[in-house]
């Protein structure tokens, strides 16, 4: 690599970096709106919890019998 080639490559890189820096001027995007208040919790959630509890107890007793 010759010295002239290195200088040419360096000057091209400086020009490209300056173009990128100029292209970045502008306003930042506006902040996102807040989430809507209070999503309702599904009514079946306690039922699913109780079902999972009974299934866990059943599986635990079934494994202990072996």
N, C-alpha and C positions, 0 to 999 in steps of 0.2 A: 504494500500500500504506500503510495507516494504521499508526500507532504501536501501536495496540491489537492489530491483526492480527499484527504482528511479535512482540509480547510473548507472544501466545497460541501462535504457532508455536514460539517458543523454549522455552516451558514444556513443550509437548508433546514436543519433541525431547529435553529433559532427562529427562523421565519415561521415554521409550522407551529411552534410553541406560542409565538406571539399571536397568531391567528386564532388559536384555541382560546387564549386568554381574552381576546376581544369578543369572541363569540359567546362568552359566558356572562356578559353584562345583561342585566334585566331584573325584573322584579321577582322575588321569590313567590312560589305559589301560595295561595291563601290557605289558612289553616282549615283542617277538616271540621265539619260541624259536629257537635256533641252527639252521642248516641241517644236514641229515643228513651224516654224514662220508663223504667219498670216493665220489663217483659214478664208476663205471668208464668208462673211455674206450672208445669203440667199437673193435672189432678191425679194422674195415675202413678206419680212418683212414689208416694208412700206404699201403694199396692205392690209396685215392682220391688221396693226395698224389702217388704215382708216376704214376698215370693223368693227373692234371692237368699234371704236369711233361712227360710225353711229348706230350700234346695241345698244350701251349704251344710245345714245340720244333717239332712238326709244322707248326703254324700259322705260326711264324716263318720256317721254311724255305720254306713254300708262298708266303708274301708276298715273300720275297727273290727267288724265281724269276721273278716278274712283271716 
